[in-house]
Amino acid sequence: MDYKEYTGKSVNDLITDACQDLGVTSDRLDYVVVDEGSAGFLGLGAKNAVIKARIKADEEQTAAAPESEEIKEEVKEEHVKAEKAEAAEPSKKEEKIIPVSDPAVYENAAKKFLEDVFKAMDMEAVIKTSFELSENSLNVELAGSDMGILIGKRGATLDSLQYLVSLVVNKNSEQYIRVKVDTEDYRERRKATLENLAKNVSSKVKRTGRPYELEAMNPYERRIIHSALQDNDYVYTYSEGEGVNRHIVVALKEGVRPTGDYGRSGRRGRRY
């Protein structure tokens, strides 16, 4: 069996990906690290890790054995159970929120942290904050000439910045404060893009009958997809993978027949 190349954020994640792709455990995987990659700073200057992997020669016959239908059904049932909570999360009623006593303290903490970050990056940005007491939510809006750098690929850098601001703001807070960092209305534009993606993929699954994997997403973006399709009559969603590789699979509901001429192939569709 020839080596297959895998690219991602870390060697450990790639080993997991290779094991899942080839259907073997790590002790049965033969791999070579081509590049260990680097994280960079807030996603800037990051470099992907690269490995080449294959099934160990003496394991290929074992790995090729077909998975029984009973095991497939058990795995499917577990996926459905595990994802019910995540799929329903957007509609859950939130617990009673106790407003913080002095929101200005948290706004100033966020501003100070971001000013220090931008100074270290030699960037200029206008920082505007607002606080919603009813939700204990801090909104941070950034403006400037180089905001594309702060957004990063699919918002990865902006997400990292938001995570760090959340750590700073909640460090000495008795009540949890939700933090949203945005620029150029990226969050709403991304939400609209994901909802449109969910609609298009569900139509393809309905037509072909084949499940489709979406790209890896953070929990917030996965909830957008789950929410967009939770009332769909033809497809359902569940998540697979761990950590940064966790992604959504859109599949045809049991008993629903494909509307196209493709039929069921039992193969996993490509990622979007």
C-alpha positions as a Markdown table, in Angstrom:
| # | Residue | x | y | z |
|---|---|---|---|---|
| 1 | Met | 0.0 | 0.0 | 0.0 |
| 2 | Asp | 1.4 | 3.4 | -1.0 |
| 3 | Tyr | 1.8 | 6.2 | 1.5 |
| 4 | Lys | -1.0 | 8.9 | 1.7 |
| 5 | Glu | -0.1 | 12.5 | 2.7 |
| 6 | Tyr | -2.0 | 14.3 | 5.4 |
| 7 | Thr | -1.8 | 18.0 | 6.3 |
| 8 | Gly | -3.1 | 19.7 | 9.4 |
| 9 | Lys | -2.3 | 21.7 | 12.5 |
| 10 | Ser | -0.3 | 19.1 | 14.5 |
| 11 | Val | 1.3 | 15.7 | 14.0 |
| 12 | Asn | -0.9 | 14.1 | 16.7 |
| 13 | Asp | -4.1 | 15.3 | 14.9 |
| 14 | Leu | -2.8 | 14.0 | 11.6 |
| 15 | Ile | -2.1 | 10.6 | 13.1 |
| 16 | Thr | -5.7 | 10.5 | 14.4 |
| 17 | Asp | -6.9 | 11.6 | 10.9 |
| 18 | Ala | -4.8 | 8.9 | 9.3 |
| 19 | Cys | -6.1 | 6.2 | 11.7 |
| 20 | Gln | -9.7 | 7.2 | 11.0 |
| 21 | Asp | -9.2 | 7.4 | 7.3 |
| 22 | Leu | -7.4 | 4.0 | 7.0 |
| 23 | Gly | -9.6 | 2.3 | 9.6 |
| 24 | Val | -6.8 | 1.2 | 11.9 |
| 25 | Thr | -5.5 | 1.9 | 15.4 |
| 26 | Ser | -2.3 | 3.9 | 15.9 |
| 27 | Asp | -0.2 | 0.7 | 16.6 |
| 28 | Arg | -1.1 | -0.6 | 13.2 |
| 29 | Leu | -0.1 | 2.7 | 11.4 |
| 30 | Asp | 3.1 | 3.2 | 9.5 |
| 31 | Tyr | 3.9 | 6.9 | 9.2 |
| 32 | Val | 6.7 | 9.4 | 8.5 |
| 33 | Val | 6.7 | 13.0 | 9.8 |
| 34 | Val | 7.5 | 15.2 | 6.8 |
| 35 | Asp | 7.1 | 18.6 | 8.7 |
| 36 | Glu | 6.2 | 19.1 | 12.3 |
| 37 | Gly | 4.7 | 22.6 | 11.5 |
| 38 | Ser | 4.5 | 25.6 | 13.8 |
| 39 | Ala | 1.6 | 27.5 | 15.6 |
| 40 | Gly | 2.8 | 31.1 | 14.9 |
| 41 | Phe | 1.3 | 33.9 | 17.0 |
| 42 | Leu | -2.5 | 34.2 | 17.0 |
| 43 | Gly | -2.5 | 32.2 | 13.9 |
| 44 | Leu | -0.1 | 34.5 | 12.0 |
| 45 | Gly | 2.8 | 32.8 | 10.5 |
| 46 | Ala | 1.4 | 29.4 | 11.2 |
| 47 | Lys | 2.7 | 26.4 | 9.2 |
| 48 | Asn | 0.8 | 23.1 | 8.8 |
| 49 | Ala | 2.3 | 19.8 | 9.9 |
| 50 | Val | 2.6 | 17.1 | 7.2 |
| 51 | Ile | 2.9 | 13.3 | 7.6 |
| 52 | Lys | 2.8 | 10.4 | 5.2 |
| 53 | Ala | 1.0 | 7.3 | 6.4 |
| 54 | Arg | -0.1 | 3.8 | 5.4 |
| 55 | Ile | -1.3 | 0.6 | 7.0 |
| 56 | Lys | 1.5 | -1.6 | 8.2 |
| 57 | Ala | 2.1 | -4.3 | 5.5 |
| 58 | Asp | 1.1 | -7.3 | 7.7 |
| 59 | Glu | -2.1 | -5.5 | 8.8 |
| 60 | Glu | -3.6 | -4.7 | 5.4 |
| 61 | Gln | -5.5 | -7.9 | 5.1 |
| 62 | Thr | -7.0 | -7.5 | 8.6 |
| 63 | Ala | -7.9 | -3.8 | 8.0 |
| 64 | Ala | -9.6 | -4.7 | 4.8 |
| 65 | Ala | -12.2 | -6.9 | 6.5 |
| 66 | Pro | -15.6 | -5.4 | 6.1 |
| 67 | Glu | -17.3 | -3.9 | 9.1 |
| 68 | Ser | -20.5 | -5.9 | 10.1 |
| 69 | Glu | -23.9 | -4.3 | 9.6 |
| 70 | Glu | -24.6 | -4.7 | 13.3 |
| 71 | Ile | -21.5 | -2.7 | 14.3 |
| 72 | Lys | -22.4 | 0.0 | 11.8 |
| 73 | Glu | -25.9 | 0.4 | 13.2 |
| 74 | Glu | -24.5 | 0.6 | 16.8 |
| 75 | Val | -22.0 | 3.3 | 15.8 |
| 76 | Lys | -24.8 | 5.2 | 14.0 |
| 77 | Glu | -27.1 | 5.0 | 17.0 |
| 78 | Glu | -24.3 | 6.3 | 19.3 |
| 79 | His | -23.6 | 9.2 | 16.9 |
| 80 | Val | -27.3 | 10.1 | 17.0 |
| 81 | Lys | -27.5 | 10.0 | 20.8 |
| 82 | Ala | -24.3 | 11.9 | 21.3 |
| 83 | Glu | -25.4 | 14.7 | 18.9 |
| 84 | Lys | -28.9 | 15.3 | 20.2 |
| 85 | Ala | -27.7 | 17.6 | 22.9 |
| 86 | Glu | -25.5 | 19.6 | 20.5 |
| 87 | Ala | -28.1 | 19.8 | 17.8 |
| 88 | Ala | -30.7 | 21.0 | 20.3 |
| 89 | Glu | -28.5 | 23.5 | 22.0 |
| 90 | Pro | -29.5 | 26.6 | 20.1 |
| 91 | Ser | -33.1 | 26.3 | 21.3 |
| 92 | Lys | -32.3 | 25.6 | 25.0 |
| 93 | Lys | -33.6 | 28.1 | 27.6 |
| 94 | Glu | -30.7 | 29.8 | 29.3 |
| 95 | Glu | -30.4 | 29.9 | 33.1 |
| 96 | Lys | -31.2 | 33.1 | 34.9 |
| 97 | Ile | -28.5 | 35.7 | 34.4 |
| 98 | Ile | -27.3 | 37.9 | 37.3 |
| 99 | Pro | -25.9 | 41.1 | 35.8 |
| 100 | Val | -22.4 | 42.2 | 36.7 |
| 101 | Ser | -22.1 | 45.3 | 39.0 |
| 102 | Asp | -19.6 | 47.3 | 37.0 |
| 103 | Pro | -19.3 | 46.4 | 33.3 |
| 104 | Ala | -16.9 | 49.2 | 32.6 |
| 105 | Val | -14.2 | 47.2 | 34.5 |
| 106 | Tyr | -14.4 | 44.4 | 32.0 |
| 107 | Glu | -14.6 | 46.7 | 29.0 |
| 108 | Asn | -11.4 | 48.5 | 30.1 |
| 109 | Ala | -9.7 | 45.1 | 30.7 |
| 110 | Ala | -10.5 | 44.0 | 27.2 |
| 111 | Lys | -9.4 | 47.3 | 25.7 |
| 112 | Lys | -6.1 | 47.3 | 27.6 |
| 113 | Phe | -5.3 | 43.7 | 26.5 |
| 114 | Leu | -6.1 | 44.4 | 22.9 |
| 115 | Glu | -4.1 | 47.6 | 22.8 |
| 116 | Asp | -1.0 | 45.7 | 24.1 |
| 117 | Val | -1.6 | 43.0 | 21.5 |
| 118 | Phe | -1.8 | 45.5 | 18.6 |
| 119 | Lys | 1.2 | 47.4 | 19.9 |
| 120 | Ala | 3.2 | 44.1 | 19.9 |
| 121 | Met | 2.0 | 43.4 | 16.3 |
| 122 | Asp | 2.7 | 47.0 | 15.2 |
| 123 | Met | -0.9 | 47.4 | 14.1 |
| 124 | Glu | -3.3 | 50.3 | 14.5 |
| 125 | Ala | -6.9 | 49.5 | 15.3 |
| 126 | Val | -9.9 | 51.3 | 16.7 |
| 127 | Ile | -11.5 | 49.4 | 19.6 |
| 128 | Lys | -15.1 | 49.9 | 20.5 |
| 129 | Thr | -16.8 | 48.0 | 23.3 |
| 130 | Ser | -20.4 | 47.7 | 24.5 |
| 131 | Phe | -21.9 | 45.6 | 27.3 |
| 132 | Glu | -25.3 | 43.9 | 27.4 |
| 133 | Leu | -26.3 | 43.5 | 31.0 |
| 134 | Ser | -29.3 | 41.3 | 30.2 |
| 135 | Glu | -26.9 | 38.6 | 28.8 |
| 136 | Asn | -23.7 | 39.5 | 30.6 |
| 137 | Ser | -22.2 | 39.9 | 27.1 |
| 138 | Leu | -19.2 | 42.0 | 26.1 |
| 139 | Asn | -19.1 | 43.0 | 22.4 |
| 140 | Val | -15.8 | 44.2 | 21.0 |
| 141 | Glu | -15.8 | 45.8 | 17.5 |
| 142 | Leu | -12.4 | 46.3 | 15.8 |
| 143 | Ala | -11.8 | 48.7 | 12.9 |
| 144 | Gly | -8.7 | 49.6 | 10.9 |
| 145 | Ser | -6.9 | 49.1 | 7.6 |
| 146 | Asp | -5.5 | 45.6 | 8.2 |
| 147 | Met | -8.5 | 43.8 | 9.5 |
| 148 | Gly | -8.2 | 40.9 | 7.0 |
| 149 | Ile | -5.0 | 39.9 | 8.9 |
| 150 | Leu | -7.0 | 39.8 | 12.2 |
| 151 | Ile | -9.8 | 37.6 | 10.7 |
| 152 | Gly | -7.4 | 34.9 | 9.3 |
| 153 | Lys | -8.4 | 31.8 | 7.4 |
| 154 | Arg | -12.1 | 31.2 | 8.1 |
| 155 | Gly | -11.9 | 33.4 | 11.1 |
| 156 | Ala | -9.3 | 31.3 | 12.9 |
| 157 | Thr | -7.2 | 34.3 | 14.1 |
| 158 | Leu | -10.3 | 36.3 | 15.2 |
| 159 | Asp | -11.5 | 33.2 | 17.1 |
| 160 | Ser | -8.1 | 33.0 | 18.8 |
| 161 | Leu | -8.2 | 36.7 | 19.7 |
| 162 | Gln | -11.7 | 36.3 | 21.1 |
| 163 | Tyr | -10.7 | 33.3 | 23.2 |
| 164 | Leu | -7.8 | 35.3 | 24.8 |
| 165 | Val | -10.0 | 38.3 | 25.5 |
| 166 | Ser | -12.5 | 36.0 | 27.2 |
| 167 | Leu | -9.7 | 34.6 | 29.4 |
| 168 | Val | -8.7 | 38.1 | 30.4 |
| 169 | Val | -12.2 | 39.4 | 31.1 |
| 170 | Asn | -13.3 | 36.3 | 33.1 |
| 171 | Lys | -10.2 | 36.0 | 35.1 |
| 172 | Asn | -11.6 | 37.9 | 38.1 |
| 173 | Ser | -15.3 | 37.8 | 37.4 |
| 174 | Glu | -17.8 | 36.0 | 39.6 |
| 175 | Gln | -20.3 | 35.8 | 36.7 |
| 176 | Tyr | -19.4 | 34.3 | 33.4 |
| 177 | Ile | -19.1 | 37.0 | 30.7 |
| 178 | Arg | -19.6 | 36.0 | 27.1 |
| 179 | Val | -17.2 | 37.8 | 24.8 |
| 180 | Lys | -17.7 | 38.5 | 21.1 |
| 181 | Val | -14.9 | 40.0 | 19.1 |
| 182 | Asp | -15.9 | 41.1 | 15.6 |
| 183 | Thr | -14.6 | 43.2 | 12.7 |
| 184 | Glu | -16.2 | 44.3 | 9.4 |
| 185 | Asp | -19.4 | 42.4 | 10.4 |
| 186 | Tyr | -17.5 | 39.1 | 9.8 |
| 187 | Arg | -19.6 | 37.0 | 12.3 |
| 188 | Glu | -22.9 | 37.8 | 10.6 |
| 189 | Arg | -21.4 | 37.2 | 7.1 |
| 190 | Arg | -19.9 | 33.9 | 8.2 |
| 191 | Lys | -23.3 | 32.9 | 9.8 |
| 192 | Ala | -25.0 | 33.6 | 6.5 |
| 193 | Thr | -22.4 | 31.6 | 4.6 |
| 194 | Leu | -22.7 | 28.6 | 6.8 |
| 195 | Glu | -26.5 | 28.6 | 6.6 |
| 196 | Asn | -26.3 | 28.8 | 2.9 |
| 197 | Leu | -23.8 | 25.9 | 2.9 |
| 198 | Ala | -26.1 | 23.8 | 5.1 |
| 199 | Lys | -28.9 | 24.4 | 2.6 |
| 200 | Asn | -26.9 | 23.4 | -0.4 |
| 201 | Val | -25.3 | 20.3 | 1.2 |
| 202 | Ser | -28.7 | 19.1 | 2.5 |
| 203 | Ser | -30.1 | 19.3 | -1.1 |
| 204 | Lys | -27.2 | 17.2 | -2.4 |
| 205 | Val | -27.6 | 14.6 | 0.3 |
| 206 | Lys | -31.4 | 14.5 | -0.4 |
| 207 | Arg | -30.6 | 14.0 | -4.1 |
| 208 | Thr | -27.8 | 11.5 | -3.9 |
| 209 | Gly | -28.5 | 9.7 | -0.6 |
| 210 | Arg | -24.9 | 9.8 | 0.3 |
| 211 | Pro | -23.7 | 11.4 | 3.6 |
| 212 | Tyr | -21.4 | 14.5 | 3.3 |
| 213 | Glu | -18.7 | 15.7 | 5.6 |
| 214 | Leu | -18.2 | 19.4 | 6.1 |
| 215 | Glu | -14.9 | 21.1 | 7.0 |
| 216 | Ala | -13.8 | 21.1 | 10.6 |
| 217 | Met | -15.5 | 23.9 | 12.6 |
| 218 | Asn | -15.5 | 25.4 | 16.1 |
| 219 | Pro | -18.5 | 24.6 | 18.4 |
| 220 | Tyr | -20.2 | 28.0 | 17.6 |
| 221 | Glu | -20.1 | 27.3 | 13.8 |
| 222 | Arg | -21.2 | 23.7 | 14.3 |
| 223 | Arg | -24.3 | 24.9 | 16.2 |
| 224 | Ile | -25.2 | 27.2 | 13.3 |
| 225 | Ile | -25.2 | 24.1 | 10.9 |
| 226 | His | -27.1 | 22.0 | 13.4 |
| 227 | Ser | -29.7 | 24.7 | 14.0 |
| 228 | Ala | -30.1 | 25.3 | 10.3 |
| 229 | Leu | -30.9 | 21.7 | 9.6 |
| 230 | Gln | -32.5 | 20.5 | 12.9 |
| 231 | Asp | -36.1 | 20.8 | 11.4 |
| 232 | Asn | -35.2 | 19.4 | 8.0 |
| 233 | Asp | -37.5 | 16.6 | 6.9 |
| 234 | Tyr | -34.9 | 14.8 | 4.8 |
| 235 | Val | -31.5 | 15.0 | 6.6 |
| 236 | Tyr | -30.0 | 14.9 | 10.0 |
| 237 | Thr | -26.6 | 16.1 | 11.3 |
| 238 | Tyr | -24.0 | 14.7 | 13.7 |
| 239 | Ser | -20.4 | 15.5 | 14.6 |
| 240 | Glu | -17.3 | 13.3 | 14.2 |
| 241 | Gly | -13.6 | 13.8 | 15.1 |
| 242 | Glu | -11.9 | 15.3 | 18.1 |
| 243 | Gly | -10.6 | 18.8 | 19.0 |
| 244 | Val | -9.8 | 21.0 | 16.0 |
| 245 | Asn | -10.7 | 18.1 | 13.6 |
| 246 | Arg | -14.3 | 17.9 | 14.9 |
| 247 | His | -16.7 | 18.3 | 11.9 |
| 248 | Ile | -20.3 | 17.8 | 11.0 |
| 249 | Val | -21.7 | 15.0 | 8.8 |
| 250 | Val | -25.0 | 15.5 | 7.0 |
| 251 | Ala | -26.8 | 12.3 | 6.3 |
| 252 | Leu | -30.2 | 11.1 | 4.9 |
| 253 | Lys | -32.8 | 10.3 | 7.5 |
| 254 | Glu | -33.8 | 6.6 | 7.9 |
| 255 | Gly | -36.7 | 5.7 | 5.5 |
| 256 | Val | -36.1 | 8.6 | 3.1 |
| 257 | Arg | -35.4 | 7.7 | -0.5 |
| 258 | Pro | -32.9 | 9.8 | -2.6 |
| 259 | Thr | -34.7 | 12.0 | -5.2 |
| 260 | Gly | -31.9 | 11.6 | -7.8 |
| 261 | Asp | -30.7 | 8.7 | -9.9 |
| 262 | Tyr | -27.6 | 8.0 | -7.9 |
| 263 | Gly | -29.0 | 5.7 | -5.2 |
| 264 | Arg | -27.1 | 4.8 | -2.0 |
| 265 | Ser | -23.5 | 3.9 | -2.4 |
| 266 | Gly | -22.6 | 3.6 | 1.3 |
| 267 | Arg | -19.5 | 5.8 | 0.7 |
| 268 | Arg | -18.6 | 9.0 | 2.5 |
| 269 | Gly | -18.9 | 12.1 | 0.4 |
| 270 | Arg | -16.2 | 14.7 | 0.1 |
| 271 | Arg | -15.7 | 17.5 | 2.5 |
| 272 | Tyr | -16.9 | 21.1 | 1.9 |
